[in-house]
Amino acid sequence: MSRVFVFSSRLIAPPITAVLLSSVPTPLTGTASGVFNTSRQVGGALAVAVFGALLAQSSNFMVGLRFSLVLAAGVALLTAMFSLRLQAPGVTHE
């Protein structure tokens, strides 16, 4: 399962980066790239810390694992819902 995630994340990251950088004015692309990469690194570190703590605190490994996966799914769902609210500059929905 982890190999599938690693492989798929490597396929998803370049298009996401391209969309992000194409929506930013040219003089700010360096700043946008830096902020994006920093947020990815901080998010990854926090995810490892939070999910590791949940797994370590639980009296039963499966309970901690289940809670971690439900929490991750909730965060992914919230992120998807917020991303639907984003609009490209100059685009209006009627």
All heavy atoms as an XYZ file, in Angstrom:
677
protein
N       0.822     -1.198      0.000
C       0.000      0.000      0.000
C       0.860      1.255      0.000
O       0.560      2.208     -0.686
C      -0.920     -0.049      1.225
C      -1.802      1.133      1.347
S      -3.064      1.055      0.080
C      -4.057      2.408      0.554
N       1.929      1.260      0.796
C       2.759      2.456      0.865
C       3.461      2.717     -0.461
O       3.689      3.870     -0.814
C       3.772      2.339      2.000
O       4.674      1.282      1.741
N       3.783      1.663     -1.202
C       4.420      1.863     -2.508
C       3.454      2.537     -3.476
O       3.853      3.373     -4.270
C       4.891      0.536     -3.074
C       6.061     -0.025     -2.334
C       6.526     -1.301     -2.933
N       7.557     -1.872     -2.082
C       8.178     -2.977     -2.346
N       7.860     -3.679     -3.417
N       9.101     -3.422     -1.541
N       2.196      2.180     -3.391
C       1.185      2.809     -4.245
C       1.082      4.288     -3.909
O       1.029      5.143     -4.797
C      -0.185      2.109     -4.084
C      -1.271      2.884     -4.789
C      -0.109      0.695     -4.600
N       1.079      4.613     -2.615
C       0.983      6.013     -2.199
C       2.192      6.807     -2.661
O       2.059      7.907     -3.187
C       0.845      6.114     -0.677
C       0.836      7.523     -0.180
C      -0.262      8.327     -0.374
C       1.939      8.048      0.451
C      -0.270      9.633      0.056
C       1.948      9.354      0.885
C       0.836     10.150      0.689
N       3.383      6.247     -2.465
C       4.603      6.948     -2.879
C       4.602      7.164     -4.383
O       4.901      8.261     -4.861
C       5.857      6.163     -2.435
C       7.106      6.732     -3.070
C       5.981      6.188     -0.919
N       4.234      6.135     -5.142
C       4.213      6.255     -6.594
C       3.182      7.282     -7.041
O       3.457      8.124     -7.890
C       3.925      4.895     -7.235
C       3.960      4.924     -8.729
C       5.152      5.109     -9.407
C       2.799      4.783     -9.472
C       5.186      5.145    -10.784
C       2.819      4.812    -10.850
C       4.027      4.992    -11.505
N       1.984      7.228     -6.449
C       0.942      8.160     -6.873
C       1.259      9.587     -6.453
O       0.965     10.527     -7.182
C      -0.412      7.734     -6.323
O      -0.419      7.805     -4.912
N       1.871      9.771     -5.282
C       2.200     11.131     -4.856
C       3.256     11.744     -5.771
O       3.257     12.947     -6.005
C       2.667     11.145     -3.410
O       3.898     10.460     -3.273
N       4.127     10.912     -6.315
C       5.130     11.440     -7.246
C       4.515     11.796     -8.595
O       5.052     12.607     -9.325
C       6.261     10.447     -7.408
C       7.034     10.337     -6.119
C       8.144      9.365     -6.188
N       8.595      9.108     -4.837
C       9.841      9.243     -4.434
N      10.749      9.592     -5.284
N      10.163      9.012     -3.189
N       3.391     11.207     -8.913
C       2.692     11.565    -10.144
C       1.807     12.794     -9.966
O       1.526     13.505    -10.918
C       1.829     10.391    -10.623
C       2.578      9.174    -11.144
C       1.598      8.063    -11.470
C       3.397      9.536    -12.362
N       1.361     13.036     -8.746
C       0.442     14.135     -8.478
C       1.174     15.446     -8.211
O       0.697     16.508     -8.601
C      -0.470     13.776     -7.291
C      -1.399     12.637     -7.696
C      -1.260     14.968     -6.798
C      -2.187     12.061     -6.556
N       2.321     15.400     -7.580
C       3.022     16.619     -7.170
C       3.380     17.550     -8.342
O       3.154     18.764     -8.236
C       4.263     16.268     -6.352
N       3.939     17.078     -9.451
C       4.281     18.009    -10.536
C       3.087     18.772    -11.113
O       3.174     19.994    -11.304
C       4.948     17.118    -11.584
C       5.496     15.983    -10.801
C       4.494     15.743     -9.709
N       1.934     18.117    -11.403
C       0.812     18.904    -11.909
C       0.287     19.920    -10.896
O      -0.102     21.022    -11.273
C      -0.262     17.866    -12.228
C       0.429     16.576    -12.325
C       1.639     16.672    -11.480
N       0.273     19.544     -9.617
C      -0.185     20.493     -8.600
C       0.743     21.694     -8.544
O       0.304     22.839     -8.466
C      -0.285     19.805     -7.228
C      -1.437     18.817     -7.228
C      -0.458     20.832     -6.105
C      -1.534     17.994     -5.970
N       2.045     21.439     -8.607
C       3.018     22.536     -8.606
C       2.833     23.411     -9.832
O       2.885     24.642     -9.739
C       4.443     21.966     -8.553
O       4.569     21.115     -7.412
C       5.477     23.069     -8.467
N       2.605     22.813    -10.992
C       2.406     23.588    -12.222
C       1.158     24.455    -12.139
O       1.184     25.629    -12.531
C       2.316     22.648    -13.418
N       0.073     23.909    -11.610
C      -1.162     24.689    -11.470
C      -0.936     25.843    -10.499
O      -1.350     26.981    -10.750
C      -2.322     23.786    -10.988
C      -3.519     24.607    -10.533
C      -2.728     22.840    -12.092
N      -0.276     25.560     -9.390
C      -0.001     26.610     -8.406
C       0.834     27.731     -9.016
O       0.478     28.909     -8.906
C       0.726     26.019     -7.196
C       1.232     27.049     -6.190
C       0.087     27.470     -5.288
C       2.380     26.512     -5.398
N       1.914     27.374     -9.666
C       2.811     28.402    -10.202
C       2.223     29.135    -11.398
O       2.556     30.292    -11.633
C       4.160     27.780    -10.553
C       4.951     27.265     -9.351
C       6.270     26.657     -9.805
C       5.182     28.352     -8.332
N       1.331     28.499    -12.144
C       0.719     29.189    -13.281
C      -0.348     30.183    -12.835
O      -0.727     31.072    -13.591
C       0.111     28.189    -14.263
O      -1.010     27.556    -13.687
N      -0.829     30.045    -11.600
C      -1.856     30.965    -11.114
C      -1.273     32.150    -10.358
O      -2.018     32.995     -9.865
C      -2.846     30.216    -10.211
O      -2.196     29.784     -9.042
N       0.047     32.229    -10.285
C       0.721     33.298     -9.548
C       1.385     34.233    -10.551
O       1.929     33.772    -11.567
C       1.782     32.681     -8.599
C       2.583     33.747     -7.907
C       1.118     31.778     -7.590
N       1.355     35.549    -10.292
C       2.072     36.466    -11.193
C       3.558     36.092    -11.292
O       4.167     35.641    -10.320
C       1.904     37.833    -10.528
C       0.717     37.683     -9.637
C       0.670     36.252     -9.219
N       4.126     36.279    -12.456
C       5.504     35.860    -12.722
C       6.519     36.364    -11.692
O       7.368     35.588    -11.266
C       5.920     36.305    -14.142
O       4.982     35.761    -15.074
C       7.307     35.826    -14.490
N       6.458     37.631    -11.254
C       7.461     38.057    -10.265
C       7.364     37.329     -8.925
O       8.315     37.322     -8.151
C       7.161     39.550    -10.070
C       6.373     39.958    -11.254
C       5.631     38.743    -11.709
N       6.236     36.688     -8.637
C       6.059     36.028     -7.346
C       6.198     34.509     -7.413
O       5.942     33.824     -6.418
C       4.687     36.378     -6.774
C       4.448     37.858     -6.464
C       3.018     38.082     -6.011
C       5.429     38.334     -5.412
N       6.604     33.964     -8.558
C       6.674     32.510     -8.674
C       7.706     31.901     -7.734
O       7.487     30.820     -7.191
C       6.976     32.064    -10.111
O       8.156     32.714    -10.562
C       5.820     32.357    -11.026
N       8.819     32.567     -7.509
C       9.829     32.054     -6.579
C       9.298     31.982     -5.160
O       9.497     30.994     -4.450
N       8.596     33.034     -4.751
C       8.006     33.058     -3.409
C       6.927     31.989     -3.281
O       6.881     31.262     -2.283
C       7.389     34.441     -3.131
O       8.412     35.431     -3.267
C       6.801     34.515     -1.749
N       6.077     31.871     -4.298
C       5.007     30.864     -4.256
C       5.589     29.457     -4.195
O       5.100     28.603     -3.450
C       4.107     31.011     -5.476
N       6.630     29.210     -4.957
C       7.265     27.895     -4.944
C       7.859     27.588     -3.577
O       7.718     26.476     -3.054
C       8.352     27.840     -6.018
O       9.039     26.616     -5.967
N       8.512     28.575     -2.971
C       9.093     28.388     -1.644
C       8.040     28.130     -0.582
O       8.200     27.242      0.261
N       6.949     28.897     -0.624
C       5.866     28.704      0.350
C       5.220     27.333      0.163
O       4.934     26.627      1.137
C       4.823     29.836      0.231
C       3.574     29.524      1.024
C       5.422     31.158      0.676
N       5.004     26.938     -1.079
C       4.398     25.640     -1.360
C       5.273     24.496     -0.849
O       4.796     23.582     -0.178
C       4.152     25.501     -2.862
C       3.583     24.179     -3.263
C       2.305     23.803     -2.880
C       4.321     23.291     -4.035
C       1.770     22.585     -3.245
C       3.792     22.071     -4.405
C       2.521     21.715     -4.004
N       6.555     24.540     -1.143
C       7.453     23.474     -0.707
C       7.607     23.453      0.812
O       7.657     22.382      1.419
C       8.811     23.607     -1.387
C       8.748     23.197     -2.835
O       8.023     22.282     -3.189
N       9.489     23.888     -3.679
N       7.653     24.630      1.432
C       7.739     24.687      2.892
C       6.490     24.111      3.532
O       6.570     23.342      4.493
C       7.949     26.142      3.356
O       9.154     26.644      2.770
C       8.043     26.228      4.866
N       5.321     24.450      2.992
C       4.075     23.918      3.560
C       3.987     22.408      3.384
O       3.476     21.710      4.258
C       2.863     24.611      2.951
O       2.751     24.313      1.580
N       4.496     21.891      2.288
C       4.527     20.432      2.102
C       5.418     19.764      3.136
O       5.053     18.730      3.712
C       5.038     20.081      0.705
C       3.996     20.140     -0.348
C       4.463     19.648     -1.695
N       5.595     18.736     -1.621
C       6.437     18.530     -2.608
N       6.296     19.176     -3.741
N       7.429     17.684     -2.492
N       6.570     20.355      3.395
C       7.497     19.769      4.365
C       6.939     19.844      5.786
O       7.011     18.872      6.540
C       8.854     20.482      4.306
C       9.587     20.289      3.004
C      10.004     18.844      2.789
O      10.335     18.130      3.724
N       9.967     18.400      1.549
N       6.383     20.994      6.153
C       5.808     21.151      7.492
C       4.598     20.229      7.659
O       4.440     19.582      8.699
C       5.427     22.630      7.749
C       4.620     22.787      9.029
C       6.678     23.485      7.818
N       3.759     20.152      6.638
C       2.599     19.262      6.701
C       3.003     17.809      6.854
O       2.403     17.067      7.635
N       4.020     17.391      6.144
C       4.505     16.020      6.268
C       5.057     15.732      7.649
O       4.793     14.682      8.241
N       5.820     16.680      8.197
C       6.387     16.491      9.534
C       5.290     16.446     10.597
O       5.328     15.616     11.515
C       7.377     17.606      9.842
N       4.303     17.328     10.481
C       3.199     17.325     11.444
C       2.368     16.046     11.331
O       1.930     15.502     12.350
C       2.306     18.541     11.233
C       2.857     19.870     11.732
C       1.936     21.007     11.333
C       3.058     19.838     13.231
N       2.163     15.579     10.120
C       1.390     14.346      9.939
C       2.088     13.164     10.599
O       1.461     12.363     11.296
C       1.173     14.074      8.454
N       3.398     13.061     10.408
C       4.146     11.968     11.034
C       4.065     12.081     12.551
O       3.843     11.088     13.255
C       5.608     11.970     10.555
C       6.472     11.061     11.406
C       5.686     11.560      9.092
N       4.199     13.291     13.083
C       4.164     13.478     14.535
C       2.783     13.159     15.111
O       2.667     12.443     16.113
C       4.556     14.912     14.877
N       1.736     13.679     14.488
C       0.383     13.472     15.011
C      -0.035     12.008     14.899
O      -0.514     11.408     15.866
C      -0.633     14.383     14.283
C      -2.059     13.987     14.602
C      -0.391     15.836     14.661
N       0.168     11.418     13.730
C      -0.262     10.029     13.553
C       0.601      9.082     14.381
O       0.119      8.089     14.900
C      -0.267      9.638     12.088
C      -1.278     10.425     11.285
C      -0.966     10.915     10.036
C      -2.530     10.686     11.791
C      -1.891     11.635      9.304
C      -3.467     11.405     11.074
C      -3.143     11.878      9.833
N       1.877      9.390     14.532
C       2.730      8.579     15.393
C       2.297      8.652     16.845
O       2.277      7.638     17.554
N       1.921      9.845     17.295
C       1.441      9.996     18.671
C       0.127      9.260     18.875
O      -0.087      8.638     19.929
C       1.274     11.473     19.008
N      -0.763      9.311     17.896
C      -2.027      8.590     18.016
C      -1.806      7.081     18.091
O      -2.466      6.386     18.856
C      -2.944      8.917     16.836
C      -3.572     10.307     16.852
C      -4.294     10.573     15.541
C      -4.516     10.465     18.020
N      -0.870      6.590     17.293
C      -0.597      5.156     17.314
C       0.092      4.743     18.611
O      -0.163      3.668     19.143
C       0.267      4.760     16.118
C      -0.416      4.816     14.762
C       0.593      4.567     13.652
C      -1.545      3.823     14.686
N       0.961      5.580     19.145
C       1.711      5.234     20.353
C       0.841      5.324     21.601
O       1.024      4.552     22.540
C       2.912      6.160     20.494
N      -0.109      6.261     21.648
C      -0.941      6.447     22.838
C      -2.030      5.402     22.974
O      -2.475      5.120     24.067
C      -1.601      7.825     22.816
C      -0.742      8.879     23.429
C      -1.519     10.167     23.572
O      -2.586     10.340     23.002
N      -0.978     11.091     24.334
N      -2.450      4.866     21.882
C      -3.573      3.932     21.921
C      -3.171      2.631     22.619
O      -2.068      2.123     22.431
C      -4.034      3.636     20.501
O      -5.051      2.678     20.511
N      -4.077      2.100     23.417
C      -3.801      0.827     24.082
C      -3.847     -0.324     23.093
O      -3.278     -1.369     23.324
C      -4.813      0.609     25.207
O      -6.120      0.557     24.672
N      -4.521     -0.116     21.997
C      -4.642     -1.129     20.964
C      -4.189     -0.505     19.645
O      -4.703      0.532     19.233
C      -6.098     -1.603     20.869
C      -6.285     -2.716     19.863
O      -5.375     -3.070     19.123
N      -7.477     -3.265     19.850
N      -3.242     -1.128     18.996
C      -2.683     -0.578     17.761
C      -3.755     -0.329     16.708
O      -3.758      0.702     16.040
C      -1.609     -1.529     17.213
C      -1.026     -1.086     15.908
C      -0.083     -0.064     15.872
C      -1.419     -1.655     14.719
C       0.456      0.361     14.677
C      -0.890     -1.241     13.517
C       0.056     -0.229     13.496
N      -4.683     -1.260     16.554
C      -5.711     -1.132     15.516
C      -6.648      0.043     15.787
O      -7.099      0.702     14.859
C      -6.506     -2.428     15.383
C      -5.702     -3.568     14.780
S      -4.903     -3.149     13.219
C      -6.303     -3.007     12.151
N      -6.929      0.323     17.060
C      -7.772      1.478     17.384
C      -7.059      2.763     16.980
O      -7.644      3.662     16.363
C      -8.117      1.483     18.890
C      -8.816      2.768     19.281
C      -8.971      0.282     19.240
N      -5.788      2.869     17.308
C      -5.013      4.051     16.921
C      -4.882      4.186     15.418
O      -4.973      5.284     14.870
N      -4.670      3.060     14.751
C      -4.560      3.088     13.296
C      -5.867      3.531     12.657
O      -5.883      4.384     11.771
C      -4.163      1.708     12.772
C      -4.029      1.581     11.262
C      -2.912      2.479     10.752
C      -3.768      0.139     10.879
N      -6.970      2.976     13.125
C      -8.281      3.343     12.587
C      -8.552      4.834     12.802
O      -8.998      5.539     11.897
C      -9.372      2.502     13.244
C     -10.726      2.694     12.602
C     -11.768      1.730     13.153
N     -11.377      0.338     12.882
C     -11.149     -0.573     13.824
N     -11.269     -0.269     15.088
N     -10.803     -1.799     13.484
N      -8.266      5.333     14.011
C      -8.493      6.748     14.303
C      -7.605      7.627     13.416
O      -8.049      8.654     12.905
C      -8.237      7.032     15.785
C      -8.578      8.432     16.181
C      -9.889      8.846     16.245
C      -7.575      9.338     16.463
C     -10.210     10.147     16.601
C      -7.879     10.641     16.822
C      -9.195     11.042     16.892
N      -6.348      7.220     13.220
C      -5.442      7.986     12.368
C      -5.949      8.045     10.938
O      -5.906      9.100     10.292
C      -4.048      7.358     12.386
O      -3.474      7.440     13.648
N      -6.439      6.917     10.431
C      -6.934      6.894      9.056
C      -8.214      7.704      8.895
O      -8.400      8.392      7.881
C      -7.147      5.453      8.601
C      -5.865      4.635      8.423
C      -6.198      3.192      8.097
C      -4.976      5.241      7.363
N      -9.093      7.662      9.882
C     -10.315      8.469      9.830
C      -9.960      9.952      9.881
O     -10.527     10.770      9.138
C     -11.280      8.074     10.972
C     -12.399      9.085     11.122
C     -11.843      6.690     10.735
N      -9.015     10.303     10.730
C      -8.571     11.697     10.814
C      -7.961     12.149      9.491
O      -8.264     13.248      8.996
C      -7.567     11.860     11.959
C      -7.030     13.258     12.196
C      -8.152     14.190     12.619
C      -5.953     13.225     13.263
N      -7.120     11.322      8.889
C      -6.505     11.662      7.598
C      -7.565     11.812      6.506
O      -7.487     12.719      5.671
C      -5.486     10.598      7.208
N      -8.558     10.938      6.513
C      -9.633     11.041      5.524
C     -10.428     12.325      5.720
O     -10.810     12.991      4.747
C     -10.557      9.831      5.624
N     -10.680     12.707      6.968
C     -11.388     13.957      7.252
C     -10.612     15.173      6.777
O     -11.177     16.093      6.171
N      -9.311     15.177      7.013
C      -8.473     16.291      6.547
C      -8.468     16.343      5.021
O      -8.564     17.425      4.425
C      -7.043     16.163      7.113
C      -6.096     17.143      6.446
C      -7.043     16.375      8.618
N      -8.374     15.189      4.370
C      -8.394     15.156      2.907
C      -9.726     15.661      2.365
O      -9.769     16.407      1.377
C      -8.121     13.735      2.411
N     -10.821     15.287      3.014
C     -12.140     15.749      2.585
C     -12.279     17.257      2.753
O     -12.772     17.943      1.851
C     -13.230     15.020      3.367
C     -14.669     15.370      3.012
C     -14.961     14.989      1.567
C     -15.628     14.660      3.944
N     -11.845     17.779      3.895
C     -11.898     19.234      4.110
C     -11.048     19.973      3.092
O     -11.458     21.009      2.554
C     -11.438     19.577      5.522
C     -12.435     19.322      6.631
C     -11.789     19.540      7.990
C     -13.635     20.235      6.479
N      -9.871     19.448      2.803
C      -8.999     20.075      1.815
C      -9.650     20.079      0.439
O      -9.601     21.076     -0.282
C      -7.649     19.339      1.766
O      -7.071     19.341      3.071
C      -6.706     19.986      0.792
N     -10.279     18.966      0.074
C     -10.964     18.899     -1.219
C     -12.113     19.895     -1.287
O     -12.317     20.557     -2.303
C     -11.463     17.480     -1.465
N     -12.872     20.019     -0.192
C     -13.996     20.966     -0.183
C     -13.494     22.403     -0.304
O     -14.067     23.202     -1.050
C     -14.822     20.783      1.088
C     -15.623     19.505      1.080
S     -16.681     19.140      2.511
C     -16.503     20.458      3.624
N     -12.428     22.744      0.402
C     -11.886     24.095      0.301
C     -11.290     24.358     -1.080
O     -11.378     25.469     -1.590
C     -10.839     24.357      1.382
C     -11.433     24.617      2.734
C     -11.037     23.865      3.819
C     -12.385     25.600      2.930
C     -11.571     24.094      5.069
C     -12.932     25.835      4.170
C     -12.524     25.076      5.243
N     -10.688     23.352     -1.686
C     -10.088     23.554     -3.003
C     -11.155     23.816     -4.064
O     -10.887     24.482     -5.061
C      -9.232     22.357     -3.396
O     -10.038     21.242     -3.668
N     -12.357     23.310     -3.860
C     -13.440     23.590     -4.802
C     -13.873     25.049     -4.752
O     -14.458     25.559     -5.707
C     -14.631     22.679     -4.522
C     -14.404     21.194     -4.794
C     -15.619     20.388     -4.339
C     -14.113     20.956     -6.262
N     -13.594     25.708     -3.647
C     -13.965     27.114     -3.500
C     -12.944     28.053     -4.136
O     -13.211     29.235     -4.304
C     -14.106     27.473     -2.024
C     -15.050     26.603     -1.244
C     -16.449     27.076     -1.148
N     -16.525     28.472     -0.764
C     -17.502     29.273     -1.161
N     -18.461     28.810     -1.906
N     -17.531     30.528     -0.793
N     -11.775     27.542     -4.498
C     -10.750     28.378     -5.092
C     -11.106     28.708     -6.544
O     -11.685     27.897     -7.240
C      -9.399     27.664     -5.054
C      -8.828     27.375     -3.682
C      -7.541     26.590     -3.825
C      -8.576     28.647     -2.916
N     -10.743     29.892     -6.949
C     -10.988     30.319     -8.313
C      -9.712     30.898     -8.878
O      -8.919     31.524     -8.184
C     -12.079     31.375     -8.378
C     -13.432     30.895     -7.953
C     -14.459     32.021     -8.045
O     -14.159     33.112     -8.494
N     -15.665     31.741     -7.618
N      -9.526     30.701    -10.170
C      -8.398     31.313    -10.845
C      -8.649     32.826    -10.903
O      -9.789     33.270    -11.002
C      -8.239     30.736    -12.237
N      -7.585     33.628    -10.848
C      -7.751     35.083    -10.952
C      -8.447     35.473    -12.245
O      -8.115     34.975    -13.317
C      -6.331     35.622    -10.903
C      -5.497     34.519    -10.353
C      -6.192     33.248    -10.693
N      -9.438     36.321    -12.135
C     -10.138     36.818    -13.308
C     -11.263     35.926    -13.788
O     -11.932     36.236    -14.754
N     -11.483     34.803    -13.139
C     -12.554     33.882    -13.543
C     -13.764     34.107    -12.638
O     -13.634     34.135    -11.427
C     -12.097     32.405    -13.440
C     -13.250     31.464    -13.729
C     -10.942     32.161    -14.373
N     -14.913     34.302    -13.242
C     -16.125     34.462    -12.444
C     -17.121     33.386    -12.835
O     -17.209     32.978    -13.990
C     -16.778     35.853    -12.686
O     -17.057     35.977    -14.073
C     -15.849     36.959    -12.237
N     -17.848     32.914    -11.861
C     -18.891     31.924    -12.103
C     -20.233     32.616    -12.090
O     -20.528     33.408    -11.220
C     -18.860     30.821    -11.017
C     -17.625     30.014    -11.066
N     -17.394     29.063    -12.029
C     -16.516     30.018    -10.263
C     -16.213     28.502    -11.817
N     -15.672     29.066    -10.746
N     -21.027     32.326    -13.094
C     -22.346     32.972    -13.186
C     -23.421     32.111    -12.611
O     -23.433     30.958    -12.583
C     -22.647     33.283    -14.649
C     -21.662     34.302    -15.194
C     -21.933     34.579    -16.655
O     -23.061     34.355    -17.144
O     -21.005     35.012    -17.311
